[in-house]
Amino acid sequence: PHGGGEGKTSGGRHPVTPWGKPTKGRRTRSNKATDKYILRSRHLKKKR
């Protein structure tokens, strides 16, 4: 999955769908239904 495009090209970019959305390990859908209940991400501490 390297994002469509003309002709053959290899890598050089993160794996993307033909529409340029990141794939492979990247979450592509947002969980809108429960977003309002999440006040603070639990994983924020690890990132800093």
Secondary structure, DSSP 8 states (H G I E B T S, - for coil): -B---SS----SS--B-TTS-B-SSS------TTGGG--S-TTHHHH-
